[in-house]
């Protein structure tokens, strides 16, 4: 049962990152406008392409379980700074603090899930395990 919950957890955890990569790709110019709102104006194309790469590569690594620790580290490299830049609830007006703090805590929980994956590994149901146990 534990191996199955590891698999389901990896599927759910990777979904948010893969969705964000697809969304950032489909709405590339809108994402660049949002980056400008958060004062990320230096080399936006490179930053956005890098973020999309981290999201796709890391999300797929976590999803498949192949080098999931590396994938989780890639996602942390993206997610931690974005969390503190976008959901800095302490700088918002009083009427928005509650909502932004909820978003911030949601992102902190996702970071916790990624850290658990880094420490624990992908579990039994993963491509890495399948490749290790299959004779060619």
C-alpha positions as CSV (number, residue, x, y, z in Angstrom):
1,X,0.0,0.0,0.0
2,X,2.9,2.4,0.8
3,X,4.4,1.9,-2.6
4,X,1.1,2.8,-4.2
5,X,0.7,5.9,-2.2
6,X,4.2,7.0,-3.2
7,X,3.2,6.6,-6.8
8,X,0.0,8.5,-6.4
9,X,1.8,11.2,-4.4
10,X,4.4,11.6,-7.2
11,X,1.6,11.9,-9.8
12,X,-0.2,14.6,-7.8
13,X,3.0,16.5,-6.9
14,X,4.3,16.5,-10.5
15,X,0.9,17.7,-11.9
16,X,1.2,21.3,-10.6
17,X,4.7,21.7,-12.1
18,X,3.8,20.2,-15.5
19,X,0.7,22.3,-15.6
20,X,2.6,25.4,-14.9
21,X,5.2,24.6,-17.6
22,X,2.4,24.1,-20.2
23,X,0.6,27.3,-19.0
24,X,3.8,29.3,-19.1
25,X,4.5,28.1,-22.6
26,X,1.0,28.7,-24.0
27,X,0.8,32.2,-22.4
28,X,4.5,33.1,-22.9
29,X,4.0,36.9,-23.4
30,X,1.4,37.1,-20.5
31,X,3.9,35.3,-18.3
32,X,6.6,37.8,-19.2
33,X,4.2,40.6,-18.3
34,X,3.6,39.0,-14.9
35,X,7.4,38.7,-14.4
36,X,7.6,42.5,-15.1
37,X,5.0,43.1,-12.4
38,X,7.4,41.3,-9.9
39,X,10.4,43.3,-11.1
40,X,12.0,40.4,-13.0
41,X,13.1,42.4,-16.0
42,X,16.6,41.2,-16.5
43,X,16.9,38.7,-19.4
44,X,13.3,37.6,-19.2
45,X,13.4,35.2,-22.1
46,X,16.4,33.3,-20.6
47,X,14.7,33.2,-17.2
48,X,11.4,32.0,-18.6
49,X,13.0,29.4,-20.8
50,X,15.0,28.2,-17.9
51,X,12.0,28.0,-15.7
52,X,10.0,26.1,-18.3
53,X,12.9,23.6,-18.7
54,X,13.2,23.1,-14.9
55,X,9.4,22.6,-14.6
56,X,9.1,20.1,-17.5
57,X,12.3,18.2,-16.8
58,X,11.8,18.1,-13.0
59,X,8.1,17.4,-13.3
60,X,8.6,14.5,-15.6
61,X,11.5,13.1,-13.5
62,X,9.3,13.2,-10.4
63,X,6.3,11.7,-12.3
64,X,8.2,8.8,-13.8
65,X,10.4,8.2,-10.7
66,X,13.6,8.3,-12.9
67,X,16.2,10.3,-10.9
68,X,13.3,11.7,-8.9
69,X,15.7,13.2,-6.3
70,X,17.4,15.3,-9.1
71,X,14.0,16.2,-10.5
72,X,12.8,17.3,-7.0
73,X,16.0,19.4,-6.6
74,X,15.4,21.1,-10.0
75,X,11.8,21.9,-9.0
76,X,13.0,23.3,-5.6
77,X,15.5,25.5,-7.5
78,X,12.5,27.1,-9.2
79,X,9.8,26.9,-6.6
80,X,11.5,28.3,-3.5
81,X,12.5,31.7,-5.0
82,X,9.1,32.0,-6.8
83,X,7.3,31.3,-3.5
84,X,9.1,34.1,-1.7
85,X,8.8,36.6,-4.6
86,X,5.2,36.0,-5.6
87,X,3.5,35.3,-2.3
88,X,5.3,37.7,0.0
89,X,2.2,38.2,2.1
90,X,4.0,40.5,4.5
91,X,4.2,43.3,1.8
92,X,0.5,43.1,0.7
93,X,-2.3,45.4,1.9
94,X,-4.2,44.3,4.9
95,X,-7.2,43.1,2.9
96,X,-5.0,40.7,0.8
97,X,-2.7,39.3,3.6
98,X,-4.9,36.4,4.5
99,X,-5.3,35.1,0.9
100,X,-1.6,35.6,0.1
101,X,-0.6,33.8,3.3
102,X,-2.7,30.8,2.3
103,X,-1.0,30.7,-1.1
104,X,2.3,31.0,0.6
105,X,1.6,28.1,3.0
106,X,0.4,26.0,0.1
107,X,3.7,26.6,-1.6
108,X,5.6,25.8,1.6
109,X,3.6,22.5,1.8
110,X,4.6,21.7,-1.8
111,X,8.3,22.4,-0.9
112,X,7.8,20.0,2.0
113,X,6.6,17.3,-0.3
114,X,9.5,17.8,-2.6
115,X,11.9,17.6,0.3
116,X,10.3,14.4,1.4
117,X,10.9,13.0,-2.1
118,X,14.5,14.1,-2.0
119,X,15.0,12.3,1.4
120,X,13.0,9.2,0.7
121,X,13.3,8.5,-3.0
122,X,10.8,7.6,-5.6
123,X,9.6,4.3,-4.1
124,X,9.0,0.9,-5.7
125,X,6.8,1.9,-8.7
126,X,9.2,4.0,-10.7
127,X,11.0,3.8,-14.1
128,X,14.4,3.7,-12.2
129,X,13.3,0.6,-10.3
130,X,11.8,-1.0,-13.4
131,X,15.1,-0.5,-15.4
132,X,17.2,-1.8,-12.5
133,X,15.2,-5.1,-12.2
134,X,14.7,-5.8,-15.9
135,X,17.2,-8.0,-17.7
136,X,18.1,-6.9,-21.2
